[in-house]
Amino acid sequence: MLHPVGTGHYLVLSLALLLVGILGVLTRRNLVIVLMSVELILNAVNINLIAFSKHTGNLAGQVFAIFVITLAVAEAAVGLGLLIALFRNRETTSADEVNLLRW
Amino acid sequence: MDSLFFLAFAAIAVACGINLVIQTHPITSALSLIGVMGSLAVLYLLLGAEFIAMVQLVVYAGAIMVLFVFVIMLLNAGAEKRVARPWKPYLVGAPLLVIFVGVASCILHDMLGDSDPVIFGSFTQGGAREIGRSLFTEYLLPFEVTSVLILIAILGAMVLARKEF
């Protein structure tokens, strides 16, 4: 018989996904994969919100999860637009080759 | 049964997330992200958030991932070149990461260990009816502000992707 799963388990899963996402943002050089890692981070936030919505019996967490999803869509649209503009000007999607503002 | 479902889909989510980060080709990463989204939708169902689970599938696994795959195809992005990185930071970072996750798990277990177990069907307030009522009465102002945000995002994406920019 398995131990019953509580809110804490969901928070640990959320923490794991958050760390994996941060690792992706920090270590990858392909900007498309960096944007996907950001989506992973936002998903980790959503797990937290919905787990606590269940934990407290309050619907606010789920409503804000919808706002977070909307935010993720807007972020993806603008980020990919930036990426296309970047590719048109510099012919690259690698973060290492975009060093115009590097000190 | 619920524990089994949680463990299986949490394992799939974390495995797909790690695969997303370590794969060099963007398409493989995109497929892994779809795996993460799908398994998270199942976990949302277990938490009683039916509407969010469907939104997750339709908006994330549908719309956003199509956008990503479209851009990957458009840019003809190939596999990323491996650059030799110093390996010494990993020797410090990996144990610290394990310690951090372990300590955080212990603290969460102490704080929330005696909470109600998550059982499918025990929380039924997550349907479209309840979410919609809450969204259009209590959270009407954030909802309208979000529509302005989407408008700005549309304009921004259009301006950025214009040809003469």
Interface residues (C-beta under 8 A of the other chain):
Chain A: L2 H3 P4 V5 G6 T7 G8 H9 Y10 L11 V12 L13 L15 A16 L17 L19 V20 G21 L23 G24 T27 R28 R29 N30 V32 I33 L35 M36 S37 E39 L40 N43 N46 I47 I50 A51 S53 K54 H55 G57 L59 A60 Q62 V63 A65 I66 F67 I69 T70 L71 A72 V73 A74 E75 A76 A77 V78 L80 G81 L82 L83 I84 A85 F87 R88 T93 S94 D96
Chain B: D2 S3 L4 F6 L7 A10 A13 V14 G17 I18 L20 V21 Q23 T24 P26 S29 A30 L33 V36 M37 L40 L43 Y44 L47 G48 A49 F51 I52 V55 Q56 V59 Y60 A63 I64 L67 F68 V71 I72 L74 L75 A77 E80 V83 L97 V101 A104 S105 L108 H109 M111 L112 G113 S115 D116 P117 V118 I119 F123 Q125 G126 E130 I131 S134 L135 E138 Y139 P142 T146 L149 I150 I152 A153 I154 G156 A157 M158 V159 L160 A161 K163 F165
